[in-house]
């Protein structure tokens, strides 16, 4: 019989695996760094395998071992099943036949949110929509756990448990001081920013986009100088206006917060353009949720999806 692992310990491993940094993970878990270290060590000692390798030069930094990667994947699945069981039991108790809970990023285009709120379904005259704003990785988890009926997510990860349908293209933009040497260019190359300090949305806000930016920089031979990780686009634009550096943001956020002395220009790197998708659980057979998604896609998808893919979804 294997020793029982508390749920909070599983969460600790998952958060540390995402952050790969004891300090940031402890802050997110609202515990001390030493308490987090004890939890990880206790699991490793009880089960006699190593989850993480520590960087002896910088103790706060860690990397997942092969055993750790397997453990984290299964731990995520276990937590999702538990959260889904609780959510479905609560829905059964409270009644939720006319309720839809929809997630979106804090940086989502407000036109998308307005389109969600404008949908009316004749078969569901008492439809109630509740919106929840979360970071992208949290949106995916919440959909998989059944806490959200659907979500709008830019560049969602591939996962057999979710179905993703693209409805809009989301490019990245550079936010520059008007005095920047590249401020007059129509499109900005990453090389134009090679000598600047970069301001990026933190990895946990959107790991996929953050990783894509850093990968593109590496391909160009750029090592971003003192990259600032921030949570909101307002912070990024403010820092640019204070001449702290240059920011790279998605189009809705970049164009939504004008500031004096700042210009916004599209990036020229075509790899830094992402599909924003409606995501649902792959096994969600709710008629209400599927009708709602089809109604939303009718507004956006005809101009952005291949005809066969659109036909498949609208006839499902």
C-alpha positions, -999 to +999 in steps of 0.1 A: +000+000+000+014+033-011+015+062+015-014+086+010-005+120-006-025+150+005-042+171-021-023+202-011+010+183-017-002+174-052-010+210-059+024+220-046+042+197-070+020+209-100+026+246-092+064+241-088+065+221-120+048+251-138+070+278-123+103+258-119+111+283-092+106+278-054+101+315-047+074+320-073+056+287-066+056+294-028+041+328-034+013+313-056+006+287-030+006+313-002+031+293+019+068+298+028+096+286+005+108+263+033+073+248+037+071+241+000+106+225+000+095+203+029+064+191+011+084+182-020+111+164+000+085+145+020+069+131-012+103+122-027+115+104+005+082+086+010+081+072-025+118+069-032+120+088-064+132+123-073+106+148-088+130+177-093+166+184-098+179+215-080+204+240-094+232+241-068+242+276-079+206+290-076+187+268-052+153+284-061+156+271-097+145+235-104+139+212-133+116+182-136+130+147-137+115+120-160+097+106-129+086+141-121+070+147-155+050+114-153+040+122-117+028+158-126+007+146-155-011+120-134-014+144-105-031+169-127-055+142-139-063+132-104-071+167-093-092+174-123-113+143-116-118+154-080-127+189-090-151+177-117-168+154-092-174+183-068-186+206-095-211+182-110-224+173-076-229+210-068-247+216-102-269+186-095-277+200-060-283+236-071-298+230-105-280+245-136-299+236-167-301+273-178-267+284-166-235+287-186-201+295-170-177+310-196-141+318-191-119+343-209-085+358-204-081+392-186-066+404-219-094+391-242-108+414-269-139+430-254-157+425-287-156+388-280-170+392-246-198+415-260-206+388-286-210+362-258-233+384-238-254+392-269-263+356-278-299+346-274-311+310-277-349+306-283-349+272-267-334+287-235-352+319-227-340+318-191-303+314-201-280+330-175-243+336-184-216+340-158-182+352-169-150+342-152-116+358-160-085+335-156-051+331-170-049+307-200-036+276-182-063+281-155-090+283-182-079+250-197-078+233-163-113+247-154-128+235-186-113+200-182-126+199-146-161+209-156-159+242-137-164+261-170-187+251-198-165+267-223-137+293-226-120+316-251-083+307-251-055+320-273-031+292-284-046+264-262-024+234-257-032+202-276-051+179-253-073+149-260-097+160-232-107+193-249-120+203-283-106+236-297-122+256-325-103+287-338-124+318-345-098+346-346-062+353-353-043+370-325-010+386-335+016+402-312+024+438-312+054+458-299+047+488-276+075+513-280+084+548-268+078+574-296+115+582-294+126+546-302+147+542-334+121+517-348+090+537-339+084+549-375+086+515-390+053+498-401+063+465-387+088+457-360+113+428-362+126+413-330+161+424-340+148+460-338+143+453-300+176+434-295+192+462-274+162+470-253+149+457-220+118+436-227+085+437-208+065+405-212+034+391-197+046+366-171+050+329-180+021+319-158-002+344-175+002+325-208+031+300-209+025+292-246+029+328-259+057+336-234+076+305-246+070+313-283+084+348-278+115+334-261+120+307-288+117+333-315+143+354-298+167+325-295+163+317-332+173+353-339+203+350-316+188+375-292+191+373-254+165+397-240+180+421-215+165+421-180+131+409-192+104+423-169+075+399-161+043+416-154+006+405-150-014+432-167-011+451-200-017+483-182+015+477-162+034+470-194+022+501-212+030+522-182+065+509-180+070+517-217+058+552-211+083+555-183+111+544-207+118+512-188+118+491-219+097+478-248+067+455-244+053+427-265+016+421-261-014+406-279-034+430-302-064+436-279-042+445-249-018+465-270-044+487-286-067+489-255-045+510-232-031+541-250-005+561-232+012+594-240+045+590-258+039+554-267+033+538-302+020+503-310+033+484-340+027+449-353+056+424-352+068+411-385+076+375-372+048+354-386+054+327-360+042+351-334+006+350-346-018+327-327-052+312-331-078+321-304-102+293-299-134+283-282-126+253-261-149+227-245-145+193-229-143+168-256-170+146-240-194+175-232-227+165-247-247+194-232-272+206-258-272+241-243-234+244-244-231+231-279-259+254-292-243+283-276-209+276-291-224+272-326-242+305-322-209+322-312-190+306-341-215+318-367-205+353-359-167+348-363-159+315-379-171+319-415-143+343-423-116+324-404-121+287-407-118+264-437-153+256-451-151+219-443-142+226-406-169+252-403-195+229-419-186+202-395-191+223-364-223+240-376-239+206-384-228+188-352 
